[in-house]
Amino acid sequence: MKTKPKEKMVHRAGFVTVKGGMSALCFPKPRAIDLARASWTKKDNEVTCDKCLDIIEINKASVSP
């Protein structure tokens, strides 16, 4: 019996590490995203990480007039 492959979590890009890795917006301390388990994007509408989505919404609310 084959199992369906798990979809990767998509984080919002936050910071670039010294070694060139991308850190997620939701990480408390900058570190590279494990690309075997997750991916990253710069487009807010492609994000699937709940923590990143919460931060995006907070940022939008603080910028909106």
PDB file of N, H, CA, C and O in Angstrom:
ATOM      1  N   MET A   1       0.840  -1.171   0.000  1.00  0.00           N
ATOM      2  CA  MET A   1       0.000   0.000   0.000  1.00  0.00           C
ATOM      3  C   MET A   1       0.899   1.253   0.000  1.00  0.00           C
ATOM      4  O   MET A   1       1.770   1.408   0.857  1.00  0.00           O
ATOM      5  N   LYS A   2       0.670   2.121  -0.963  1.00  0.00           N
ATOM      6  H   LYS A   2      -0.038   1.995  -1.658  1.00  0.00           H
ATOM      7  CA  LYS A   2       1.433   3.368  -1.041  1.00  0.00           C
ATOM      8  C   LYS A   2       0.715   4.455  -0.268  1.00  0.00           C
ATOM      9  O   LYS A   2      -0.513   4.546  -0.281  1.00  0.00           O
ATOM     10  N   THR A   3       1.499   5.271   0.401  1.00  0.00           N
ATOM     11  H   THR A   3       2.496   5.197   0.411  1.00  0.00           H
ATOM     12  CA  THR A   3       0.918   6.405   1.119  1.00  0.00           C
ATOM     13  C   THR A   3       1.117   7.673   0.298  1.00  0.00           C
ATOM     14  O   THR A   3       2.086   7.802  -0.449  1.00  0.00           O
ATOM     15  N   LYS A   4       0.206   8.579   0.448  1.00  0.00           N
ATOM     16  H   LYS A   4      -0.582   8.474   1.056  1.00  0.00           H
ATOM     17  CA  LYS A   4       0.274   9.855  -0.255  1.00  0.00           C
ATOM     18  C   LYS A   4       1.392  10.694   0.356  1.00  0.00           C
ATOM     19  O   LYS A   4       1.460  10.830   1.578  1.00  0.00           O
ATOM     20  N   PRO A   5       2.276  11.263  -0.479  1.00  0.00           N
ATOM     21  CA  PRO A   5       3.350  12.094   0.084  1.00  0.00           C
ATOM     22  C   PRO A   5       2.768  13.332   0.779  1.00  0.00           C
ATOM     23  O   PRO A   5       1.810  13.942   0.305  1.00  0.00           O
ATOM     24  N   LYS A   6       3.369  13.675   1.897  1.00  0.00           N
ATOM     25  H   LYS A   6       4.148  13.180   2.282  1.00  0.00           H
ATOM     26  CA  LYS A   6       2.928  14.827   2.668  1.00  0.00           C
ATOM     27  C   LYS A   6       3.317  16.114   1.946  1.00  0.00           C
ATOM     28  O   LYS A   6       4.430  16.229   1.432  1.00  0.00           O
ATOM     29  N   GLU A   7       2.416  17.064   1.907  1.00  0.00           N
ATOM     30  H   GLU A   7       1.511  16.971   2.324  1.00  0.00           H
ATOM     31  CA  GLU A   7       2.738  18.348   1.293  1.00  0.00           C
ATOM     32  C   GLU A   7       3.660  19.137   2.212  1.00  0.00           C
ATOM     33  O   GLU A   7       3.525  19.098   3.435  1.00  0.00           O
ATOM     34  N   LYS A   8       4.594  19.852   1.605  1.00  0.00           N
ATOM     35  H   LYS A   8       4.703  19.884   0.611  1.00  0.00           H
ATOM     36  CA  LYS A   8       5.538  20.647   2.383  1.00  0.00           C
ATOM     37  C   LYS A   8       4.871  21.914   2.901  1.00  0.00           C
ATOM     38  O   LYS A   8       4.041  22.519   2.222  1.00  0.00           O
ATOM     39  N   MET A   9       5.245  22.302   4.103  1.00  0.00           N
ATOM     40  H   MET A   9       5.920  21.811   4.654  1.00  0.00           H
ATOM     41  CA  MET A   9       4.826  23.573   4.680  1.00  0.00           C
ATOM     42  C   MET A   9       5.541  24.680   3.908  1.00  0.00           C
ATOM     43  O   MET A   9       6.723  24.551   3.590  1.00  0.00           O
ATOM     44  N   VAL A  10       4.836  25.755   3.609  1.00  0.00           N
ATOM     45  H   VAL A  10       3.876  25.860   3.868  1.00  0.00           H
ATOM     46  CA  VAL A  10       5.439  26.891   2.908  1.00  0.00           C
ATOM     47  C   VAL A  10       5.473  28.073   3.871  1.00  0.00           C
ATOM     48  O   VAL A  10       4.437  28.574   4.308  1.00  0.00           O
ATOM     49  N   HIS A  11       6.695  28.506   4.190  1.00  0.00           N
ATOM     50  H   HIS A  11       7.537  28.100   3.835  1.00  0.00           H
ATOM     51  CA  HIS A  11       6.913  29.632   5.099  1.00  0.00           C
ATOM     52  C   HIS A  11       7.101  30.920   4.304  1.00  0.00           C
ATOM     53  O   HIS A  11       7.439  30.887   3.121  1.00  0.00           O
ATOM     54  N   ARG A  12       6.882  32.043   4.960  1.00  0.00           N
ATOM     55  H   ARG A  12       6.607  32.070   5.922  1.00  0.00           H
ATOM     56  CA  ARG A  12       7.189  33.357   4.373  1.00  0.00           C
ATOM     57  C   ARG A  12       8.655  33.634   4.661  1.00  0.00           C
ATOM     58  O   ARG A  12       9.104  33.494   5.799  1.00  0.00           O
ATOM     59  N   ALA A  13       9.400  34.024   3.641  1.00  0.00           N
ATOM     60  H   ALA A  13       9.036  34.137   2.717  1.00  0.00           H
ATOM     61  CA  ALA A  13      10.811  34.337   3.799  1.00  0.00           C
ATOM     62  C   ALA A  13      10.979  35.494   4.773  1.00  0.00           C
ATOM     63  O   ALA A  13      10.268  36.496   4.690  1.00  0.00           O
ATOM     64  N   GLY A  14      11.917  35.350   5.689  1.00  0.00           N
ATOM     65  H   GLY A  14      12.494  34.536   5.756  1.00  0.00           H
ATOM     66  CA  GLY A  14      12.155  36.387   6.677  1.00  0.00           C
ATOM     67  C   GLY A  14      13.524  37.009   6.529  1.00  0.00           C
ATOM     68  O   GLY A  14      13.652  38.187   6.195  1.00  0.00           O
ATOM     69  N   PHE A  15      14.546  36.213   6.781  1.00  0.00           N
ATOM     70  H   PHE A  15      14.442  35.256   7.053  1.00  0.00           H
ATOM     71  CA  PHE A  15      15.930  36.681   6.736  1.00  0.00           C
ATOM     72  C   PHE A  15      16.786  35.705   5.934  1.00  0.00           C
ATOM     73  O   PHE A  15      16.459  34.523   5.828  1.00  0.00           O
ATOM     74  N   VAL A  16      17.876  36.206   5.375  1.00  0.00           N
ATOM     75  H   VAL A  16      18.141  37.166   5.461  1.00  0.00           H
ATOM     76  CA  VAL A  16      18.856  35.349   4.719  1.00  0.00           C
ATOM     77  C   VAL A  16      19.993  35.145   5.708  1.00  0.00           C
ATOM     78  O   VAL A  16      20.519  36.107   6.268  1.00  0.00           O
ATOM     79  N   THR A  17      20.374  33.869   5.923  1.00  0.00           N
ATOM     80  H   THR A  17      19.947  33.087   5.468  1.00  0.00           H
ATOM     81  CA  THR A  17      21.462  33.580   6.848  1.00  0.00           C
ATOM     82  C   THR A  17      22.805  33.885   6.197  1.00  0.00           C
ATOM     83  O   THR A  17      22.879  34.101   4.987  1.00  0.00           O
ATOM     84  N   VAL A  18      23.849  33.902   6.987  1.00  0.00           N
ATOM     85  H   VAL A  18      23.790  33.727   7.969  1.00  0.00           H
ATOM     86  CA  VAL A  18      25.197  34.188   6.493  1.00  0.00           C
ATOM     87  C   VAL A  18      25.614  33.168   5.436  1.00  0.00           C
ATOM     88  O   VAL A  18      26.326  33.507   4.491  1.00  0.00           O
ATOM     89  N   LYS A  19      25.177  31.934   5.591  1.00  0.00           N
ATOM     90  H   LYS A  19      24.598  31.658   6.358  1.00  0.00           H
ATOM     91  CA  LYS A  19      25.543  30.873   4.651  1.00  0.00           C
ATOM     92  C   LYS A  19      24.625  30.823   3.428  1.00  0.00           C
ATOM     93  O   LYS A  19      24.790  29.950   2.576  1.00  0.00           O
ATOM     94  N   GLY A  20      23.675  31.730   3.328  1.00  0.00           N
ATOM     95  H   GLY A  20      23.541  32.439   4.020  1.00  0.00           H
ATOM     96  CA  GLY A  20      22.793  31.792   2.179  1.00  0.00           C
ATOM     97  C   GLY A  20      21.468  31.077   2.357  1.00  0.00           C
ATOM     98  O   GLY A  20      20.651  31.065   1.436  1.00  0.00           O
ATOM     99  N   GLY A  21      21.235  30.483   3.514  1.00  0.00           N
ATOM    100  H   GLY A  21      21.899  30.493   4.262  1.00  0.00           H
ATOM    101  CA  GLY A  21      19.953  29.831   3.777  1.00  0.00           C
ATOM    102  C   GLY A  21      18.878  30.860   4.069  1.00  0.00           C
ATOM    103  O   GLY A  21      19.172  31.969   4.517  1.00  0.00           O
ATOM    104  N   MET A  22      17.647  30.493   3.817  1.00  0.00           N
ATOM    105  H   MET A  22      17.409  29.592   3.453  1.00  0.00           H
ATOM    106  CA  MET A  22      16.525  31.390   4.070  1.00  0.00           C
ATOM    107  C   MET A  22      15.902  31.034   5.403  1.00  0.00           C
ATOM    108  O   MET A  22      15.653  29.862   5.684  1.00  0.00           O
ATOM    109  N   SER A  23      15.653  32.027   6.215  1.00  0.00           N
ATOM    110  H   SER A  23      15.855  32.980   5.987  1.00  0.00           H
ATOM    111  CA  SER A  23      15.004  31.843   7.510  1.00  0.00           C
ATOM    112  C   SER A  23      13.543  32.253   7.384  1.00  0.00           C
ATOM    113  O   SER A  23      13.213  33.218   6.696  1.00  0.00           O
ATOM    114  N   ALA A  24      12.674  31.505   8.059  1.00  0.00           N
ATOM    115  H   ALA A  24      12.943  30.721   8.619  1.00  0.00           H
ATOM    116  CA  ALA A  24      11.241  31.797   7.999  1.00  0.00           C
ATOM    117  C   ALA A  24      10.889  32.981   8.887  1.00  0.00           C
ATOM    118  O   ALA A  24      11.560  33.249   9.883  1.00  0.00           O
ATOM    119  N   LEU A  25       9.851  33.669   8.521  1.00  0.00           N
ATOM    120  H   LEU A  25       9.305  33.452   7.712  1.00  0.00           H
ATOM    121  CA  LEU A  25       9.354  34.811   9.285  1.00  0.00           C
ATOM    122  C   LEU A  25       8.948  34.398  10.700  1.00  0.00           C
ATOM    123  O   LEU A  25       9.074  35.190  11.633  1.00  0.00           O
ATOM    124  N   CYS A  26       8.467  33.174  10.866  1.00  0.00           N
ATOM    125  H   CYS A  26       8.365  32.530  10.108  1.00  0.00           H
ATOM    126  CA  CYS A  26       7.952  32.718  12.161  1.00  0.00           C
ATOM    127  C   CYS A  26       9.024  32.166  13.095  1.00  0.00           C
ATOM    128  O   CYS A  26       8.723  31.884  14.255  1.00  0.00           O
ATOM    129  N   PHE A  27      10.252  32.003  12.637  1.00  0.00           N
ATOM    130  H   PHE A  27      10.496  32.232  11.694  1.00  0.00           H
ATOM    131  CA  PHE A  27      11.299  31.468  13.508  1.00  0.00           C
ATOM    132  C   PHE A  27      11.713  32.523  14.523  1.00  0.00           C
ATOM    133  O   PHE A  27      11.996  33.658  14.141  1.00  0.00           O
ATOM    134  N   PRO A  28      11.756  32.169  15.835  1.00  0.00           N
ATOM    135  CA  PRO A  28      12.143  33.150  16.852  1.00  0.00           C
ATOM    136  C   PRO A  28      13.598  33.615  16.687  1.00  0.00           C
ATOM    137  O   PRO A  28      13.907  34.791  16.879  1.00  0.00           O
ATOM    138  N   LYS A  29      14.480  32.682  16.331  1.00  0.00           N
ATOM    139  H   LYS A  29      14.229  31.726  16.176  1.00  0.00           H
ATOM    140  CA  LYS A  29      15.877  33.018  16.045  1.00  0.00           C
ATOM    141  C   LYS A  29      16.149  32.618  14.598  1.00  0.00           C
ATOM    142  O   LYS A  29      15.778  31.518  14.188  1.00  0.00           O
ATOM    143  N   PRO A  30      16.789  33.490  13.817  1.00  0.00           N
ATOM    144  CA  PRO A  30      17.055  33.158  12.414  1.00  0.00           C
ATOM    145  C   PRO A  30      17.862  31.871  12.275  1.00  0.00           C
ATOM    146  O   PRO A  30      18.900  31.698  12.913  1.00  0.00           O
ATOM    147  N   ARG A  31      17.360  30.966  11.423  1.00  0.00           N
ATOM    148  H   ARG A  31      16.517  31.106  10.905  1.00  0.00           H
ATOM    149  CA  ARG A  31      18.052  29.724  11.079  1.00  0.00           C
ATOM    150  C   ARG A  31      17.524  29.272   9.723  1.00  0.00           C
ATOM    151  O   ARG A  31      16.432  29.660   9.308  1.00  0.00           O
ATOM    152  N   ALA A  32      18.297  28.465   9.053  1.00  0.00           N
ATOM    153  H   ALA A  32      19.184  28.151   9.389  1.00  0.00           H
ATOM    154  CA  ALA A  32      17.906  28.017   7.718  1.00  0.00           C
ATOM    155  C   ALA A  32      16.698  27.090   7.787  1.00  0.00           C
ATOM    156  O   ALA A  32      16.566  26.298   8.721  1.00  0.00           O
ATOM    157  N   ILE A  33      15.823  27.192   6.802  1.00  0.00           N
ATOM    158  H   ILE A  33      15.929  27.835   6.044  1.00  0.00           H
ATOM    159  CA  ILE A  33      14.662  26.313   6.688  1.00  0.00           C
ATOM    160  C   ILE A  33      15.139  24.958   6.166  1.00  0.00           C
ATOM    161  O   ILE A  33      15.925  24.896   5.221  1.00  0.00           O
ATOM    162  N   ASP A  34      14.666  23.880   6.781  1.00  0.00           N
ATOM    163  H   ASP A  34      14.028  23.931   7.549  1.00  0.00           H
ATOM    164  CA  ASP A  34      14.975  22.529   6.322  1.00  0.00           C
ATOM    165  C   ASP A  34      14.148  22.260   5.069  1.00  0.00           C
ATOM    166  O   ASP A  34      12.948  21.999   5.160  1.00  0.00           O
ATOM    167  N   LEU A  35      14.781  22.324   3.905  1.00  0.00           N
ATOM    168  H   LEU A  35      15.755  22.536   3.831  1.00  0.00           H
ATOM    169  CA  LEU A  35      14.057  22.216   2.646  1.00  0.00           C
ATOM    170  C   LEU A  35      13.552  20.807   2.361  1.00  0.00           C
ATOM    171  O   LEU A  35      12.789  20.612   1.415  1.00  0.00           O
ATOM    172  N   ALA A  36      13.957  19.822   3.155  1.00  0.00           N
ATOM    173  H   ALA A  36      14.577  19.980   3.924  1.00  0.00           H
ATOM    174  CA  ALA A  36      13.409  18.472   3.007  1.00  0.00           C
ATOM    175  C   ALA A  36      11.994  18.414   3.584  1.00  0.00           C
ATOM    176  O   ALA A  36      11.176  17.600   3.155  1.00  0.00           O
ATOM    177  N   ARG A  37      11.708  19.283   4.559  1.00  0.00           N
ATOM    178  H   ARG A  37      12.372  19.945   4.908  1.00  0.00           H
ATOM    179  CA  ARG A  37      10.390  19.282   5.215  1.00  0.00           C
ATOM    180  C   ARG A  37       9.532  20.472   4.854  1.00  0.00           C
ATOM    181  O   ARG A  37       8.307  20.391   4.944  1.00  0.00           O
ATOM    182  N   ALA A  38      10.134  21.570   4.451  1.00  0.00           N
ATOM    183  H   ALA A  38      11.130  21.636   4.379  1.00  0.00           H
ATOM    184  CA  ALA A  38       9.381  22.793   4.199  1.00  0.00           C
ATOM    185  C   ALA A  38      10.008  23.577   3.053  1.00  0.00           C
ATOM    186  O   ALA A  38      11.100  23.258   2.584  1.00  0.00           O
ATOM    187  N   SER A  39       9.305  24.593   2.620  1.00  0.00           N
ATOM    188  H   SER A  39       8.418  24.852   3.000  1.00  0.00           H
ATOM    189  CA  SER A  39       9.774  25.457   1.559  1.00  0.00           C
ATOM    190  C   SER A  39       9.518  26.905   1.978  1.00  0.00           C
ATOM    191  O   SER A  39       8.994  27.157   3.063  1.00  0.00           O
ATOM    192  N   TRP A  40       9.889  27.855   1.116  1.00  0.00           N
ATOM    193  H   TRP A  40      10.315  27.651   0.235  1.00  0.00           H
ATOM    194  CA  TRP A  40       9.657  29.255   1.451  1.00  0.00           C
ATOM    195  C   TRP A  40       9.207  30.011   0.205  1.00  0.00           C
ATOM    196  O   TRP A  40       9.403  29.558  -0.922  1.00  0.00           O
ATOM    197  N   THR A  41       8.605  31.164   0.433  1.00  0.00           N
ATOM    198  H   THR A  41       8.446  31.532   1.349  1.00  0.00           H
ATOM    199  CA  THR A  41       8.155  32.028  -0.643  1.00  0.00           C
ATOM    200  C   THR A  41       8.216  33.480  -0.190  1.00  0.00           C
ATOM    201  O   THR A  41       8.288  33.772   1.004  1.00  0.00           O
ATOM    202  N   LYS A  42       8.187  34.375  -1.156  1.00  0.00           N
ATOM    203  H   LYS A  42       8.129  34.138  -2.126  1.00  0.00           H
ATOM    204  CA  LYS A  42       8.109  35.797  -0.857  1.00  0.00           C
ATOM    205  C   LYS A  42       6.696  36.324  -1.086  1.00  0.00           C
ATOM    206  O   LYS A  42       6.414  37.490  -0.810  1.00  0.00           O
ATOM    207  N   LYS A  43       5.802  35.461  -1.594  1.00  0.00           N
ATOM    208  H   LYS A  43       6.031  34.514  -1.818  1.00  0.00           H
ATOM    209  CA  LYS A  43       4.428  35.859  -1.894  1.00  0.00           C
ATOM    210  C   LYS A  43       3.509  35.470  -0.737  1.00  0.00           C
ATOM    211  O   LYS A  43       3.402  34.295  -0.387  1.00  0.00           O
ATOM    212  N   ASP A  44       2.855  36.454  -0.157  1.00  0.00           N
ATOM    213  H   ASP A  44       2.942  37.409  -0.441  1.00  0.00           H
ATOM    214  CA  ASP A  44       1.988  36.213   1.006  1.00  0.00           C
ATOM    215  C   ASP A  44       0.856  35.238   0.716  1.00  0.00           C
ATOM    216  O   ASP A  44       0.458  34.484   1.604  1.00  0.00           O
ATOM    217  N   ASN A  45       0.331  35.232  -0.497  1.00  0.00           N
ATOM    218  H   ASN A  45       0.654  35.844  -1.219  1.00  0.00           H
ATOM    219  CA  ASN A  45      -0.818  34.377  -0.810  1.00  0.00           C
ATOM    220  C   ASN A  45      -0.448  32.897  -0.999  1.00  0.00           C
ATOM    221  O   ASN A  45      -1.343  32.063  -1.133  1.00  0.00           O
ATOM    222  N   GLU A  46       0.836  32.555  -1.014  1.00  0.00           N
ATOM    223  H   GLU A  46       1.563  33.233  -0.905  1.00  0.00           H
ATOM    224  CA  GLU A  46       1.274  31.170  -1.159  1.00  0.00           C
ATOM    225  C   GLU A  46       1.677  30.526   0.165  1.00  0.00           C
ATOM    226  O   GLU A  46       1.997  29.338   0.197  1.00  0.00           O
ATOM    227  N   VAL A  47       1.665  31.287   1.251  1.00  0.00           N
ATOM    228  H   VAL A  47       1.404  32.252   1.225  1.00  0.00           H
ATOM    229  CA  VAL A  47       2.103  30.806   2.561  1.00  0.00           C
ATOM    230  C   VAL A  47       1.063  29.847   3.140  1.00  0.00           C
ATOM    231  O   VAL A  47      -0.138  30.109   3.078  1.00  0.00           O
ATOM    232  N   THR A  48       1.547  28.713   3.714  1.00  0.00           N
ATOM    233  H   THR A  48       2.523  28.500   3.765  1.00  0.00           H
ATOM    234  CA  THR A  48       0.656  27.751   4.367  1.00  0.00           C
ATOM    235  C   THR A  48       0.949  27.618   5.865  1.00  0.00           C
ATOM    236  O   THR A  48       0.187  26.958   6.572  1.00  0.00           O
ATOM    237  N   CYS A  49       2.006  28.213   6.357  1.00  0.00           N
ATOM    238  H   CYS A  49       2.625  28.749   5.782  1.00  0.00           H
ATOM    239  CA  CYS A  49       2.367  28.154   7.771  1.00  0.00           C
ATOM    240  C   CYS A  49       1.452  29.087   8.570  1.00  0.00           C
ATOM    241  O   CYS A  49       1.376  30.284   8.293  1.00  0.00           O
ATOM    242  N   ASP A  50       0.763  28.525   9.561  1.00  0.00           N
ATOM    243  H   ASP A  50       0.825  27.553   9.786  1.00  0.00           H
ATOM    244  CA  ASP A  50      -0.167  29.330  10.370  1.00  0.00           C
ATOM    245  C   ASP A  50       0.545  30.449  11.129  1.00  0.00           C
ATOM    246  O   ASP A  50       0.019  31.557  11.233  1.00  0.00           O
ATOM    247  N   LYS A  51       1.723  30.172  11.653  1.00  0.00           N
ATOM    248  H   LYS A  51       2.151  29.272  11.568  1.00  0.00           H
ATOM    249  CA  LYS A  51       2.460  31.198  12.406  1.00  0.00           C
ATOM    250  C   LYS A  51       2.889  32.351  11.491  1.00  0.00           C
ATOM    251  O   LYS A  51       2.781  33.520  11.860  1.00  0.00           O
ATOM    252  N   CYS A  52       3.372  32.011  10.304  1.00  0.00           N
ATOM    253  H   CYS A  52       3.460  31.061  10.003  1.00  0.00           H
ATOM    254  CA  CYS A  52       3.750  33.053   9.348  1.00  0.00           C
ATOM    255  C   CYS A  52       2.532  33.877   8.927  1.00  0.00           C
ATOM    256  O   CYS A  52       2.613  35.099   8.810  1.00  0.00           O
ATOM    257  N   LEU A  53       1.398  33.195   8.700  1.00  0.00           N
ATOM    258  H   LEU A  53       1.332  32.202   8.795  1.00  0.00           H
ATOM    259  CA  LEU A  53       0.173  33.903   8.322  1.00  0.00           C
ATOM    260  C   LEU A  53      -0.277  34.867   9.411  1.00  0.00           C
ATOM    261  O   LEU A  53      -0.735  35.969   9.107  1.00  0.00           O
ATOM    262  N   ASP A  54      -0.155  34.469  10.681  1.00  0.00           N
ATOM    263  H   ASP A  54       0.217  33.575  10.928  1.00  0.00           H
ATOM    264  CA  ASP A  54      -0.507  35.356  11.792  1.00  0.00           C
ATOM    265  C   ASP A  54       0.372  36.603  11.789  1.00  0.00           C
ATOM    266  O   ASP A  54      -0.126  37.712  11.983  1.00  0.00           O
ATOM    267  N   ILE A  55       1.663  36.432  11.572  1.00  0.00           N
ATOM    268  H   ILE A  55       2.067  35.531  11.414  1.00  0.00           H
ATOM    269  CA  ILE A  55       2.594  37.562  11.558  1.00  0.00           C
ATOM    270  C   ILE A  55       2.294  38.481  10.380  1.00  0.00           C
ATOM    271  O   ILE A  55       2.354  39.703  10.512  1.00  0.00           O
ATOM    272  N   ILE A  56       1.973  37.896   9.233  1.00  0.00           N
ATOM    273  H   ILE A  56       1.924  36.903   9.125  1.00  0.00           H
ATOM    274  CA  ILE A  56       1.625  38.692   8.051  1.00  0.00           C
ATOM    275  C   ILE A  56       0.393  39.548   8.337  1.00  0.00           C
ATOM    276  O   ILE A  56       0.366  40.731   7.997  1.00  0.00           O
ATOM    277  N   GLU A  57      -0.624  38.956   8.959  1.00  0.00           N
ATOM    278  H   GLU A  57      -0.602  37.995   9.235  1.00  0.00           H
ATOM    279  CA  GLU A  57      -1.852  39.694   9.283  1.00  0.00           C
ATOM    280  C   GLU A  57      -1.583  40.816  10.280  1.00  0.00           C
ATOM    281  O   GLU A  57      -2.125  41.911  10.134  1.00  0.00           O
ATOM    282  N   ILE A  58      -0.762  40.561  11.282  1.00  0.00           N
ATOM    283  H   ILE A  58      -0.321  39.671  11.400  1.00  0.00           H
ATOM    284  CA  ILE A  58      -0.410  41.597  12.265  1.00  0.00           C
ATOM    285  C   ILE A  58       0.310  42.746  11.569  1.00  0.00           C
ATOM    286  O   ILE A  58       0.032  43.913  11.842  1.00  0.00           O
ATOM    287  N   ASN A  59       1.237  42.412  10.667  1.00  0.00           N
ATOM    288  H   ASN A  59       1.463  41.464  10.446  1.00  0.00           H
ATOM    289  CA  ASN A  59       1.978  43.445   9.940  1.00  0.00           C
ATOM    290  C   ASN A  59       1.063  44.261   9.044  1.00  0.00           C
ATOM    291  O   ASN A  59       1.209  45.480   8.954  1.00  0.00           O
ATOM    292  N   LYS A  60       0.114  43.598   8.375  1.00  0.00           N
ATOM    293  H   LYS A  60      -0.005  42.608   8.449  1.00  0.00           H
ATOM    294  CA  LYS A  60      -0.828  44.324   7.516  1.00  0.00           C
ATOM    295  C   LYS A  60      -1.715  45.255   8.323  1.00  0.00           C
ATOM    296  O   LYS A  60      -2.007  46.371   7.892  1.00  0.00           O
ATOM    297  N   ALA A  61      -2.147  44.797   9.500  1.00  0.00           N
ATOM    298  H   ALA A  61      -1.910  43.890   9.850  1.00  0.00           H
ATOM    299  CA  ALA A  61      -3.029  45.603  10.346  1.00  0.00           C
ATOM    300  C   ALA A  61      -2.300  46.838  10.882  1.00  0.00           C
ATOM    301  O   ALA A  61      -2.909  47.897  11.038  1.00  0.00           O
ATOM    302  N   SER A  62      -1.011  46.708  11.162  1.00  0.00           N
ATOM    303  H   SER A  62      -0.517  45.848  11.035  1.00  0.00           H
ATOM    304  CA  SER A  62      -0.272  47.842  11.714  1.00  0.00           C
ATOM    305  C   SER A  62       0.091  48.857  10.630  1.00  0.00           C
ATOM    306  O   SER A  62       0.355  50.016  10.948  1.00  0.00           O
ATOM    307  N   VAL A  63       0.110  48.454   9.369  1.00  0.00           N
ATOM    308  H   VAL A  63      -0.105  47.512   9.111  1.00  0.00           H
ATOM    309  CA  VAL A  63       0.463  49.352   8.259  1.00  0.00           C
ATOM    310  C   VAL A  63      -0.767  50.031   7.692  1.00  0.00           C
ATOM    311  O   VAL A  63      -0.677  51.171   7.237  1.00  0.00           O
ATOM    312  N   SER A  64      -1.915  49.369   7.704  1.00  0.00           N
ATOM    313  H   SER A  64      -1.989  48.442   8.074  1.00  0.00           H
ATOM    314  CA  SER A  64      -3.140  49.921   7.122  1.00  0.00           C
ATOM    315  C   SER A  64      -3.599  51.155   7.872  1.00  0.00           C
ATOM    316  O   SER A  64      -3.542  51.197   9.101  1.00  0.00           O
ATOM    317  N   PRO A  65      -4.061  52.176   7.128  1.00  0.00           N
ATOM    318  CA  PRO A  65      -4.530  53.412   7.798  1.00  0.00           C
ATOM    319  C   PRO A  65      -5.863  53.232   8.468  1.00  0.00           C
ATOM    320  O   PRO A  65      -6.384  54.172   9.069  1.00  0.00           O
TER     321      PRO A  65
END
